[in-house]
Amino acid sequence: MAAEDVFSVLKKHVVIPVIAIDSVEAALPLADALIAGGLPVAEITFRTAAAAAVITKLAKERPELVLGAGTILTRDNLKAAVEAGARFGVAPGLNPDIVAEASRMGLPFMPGVVTPSEVEKALSLGCRLLKFFPAEASGGLAMIKAMSGPYAHTGVKFMPTGGVTVANLADYLSSDMIACLGGTWIASKEAIGGKRWEQIRDNCVAAAKIASAARGK
């Protein structure tokens, strides 16, 4: 899937569940909860040893779920993500070597930024959809609005992640600089560990409802 197509899916669903999952056995019920809740998209982070196996299982058994690999820090992470079937990659920071390697491998990629210098570096590398991380700790929506002045005309858009919650979701979506958001609250490690699938489904429904109202859909 081309980068434009993948990123269009992310923009369509607006809220992207960001998930750290320890158990491959939990993968399918988790996916079913996301799909039932109206958010058939997820970023599975490489913060756990199970990440690649989870992506592999879901790519094969729940192909309707648009899967990304998060916390991509190394070439090995990139290789594992592509081999597992991830359709996009996300990093917390901006590593030009990783961006270039992702491009070479054909993996749509979203590096992380928090400063104007990092935005400009990302733009020079051909990236237009950027993760803004850690969002709240780095100034949140106010910082993104401040950066919109010199950069909005470039077509750059952001995916804030880190401190984004159901409480501030609508505020973030008030800015057209926000393409989508990463939400760790949708499916927390505690909820997954406790097999609280209905709660995860309901979190998806609530987030999708707020996003729809904020974006006038």
Secondary structure, 3 states (H helix, E strand, C coil): CCHHHHHHHHHHHCEEEEECCCCHHHHHHHHHHHHHCCCCEEEEECCCCCHHHHHHHHHHHCCCCEEEEECCCCHHHHHHHHHHCCCEEECCCCCHHHHHHHHHHCCCEECEECCHHHHHHHHHCCCCEEEECCCHHHCHHHHHHHHHHHHHHHCCEEEEECCCCCCCHHHHCCCCCECCEEECCCCCHHHHHCCCHHHHHHHHHHHHHHHHHHCCC
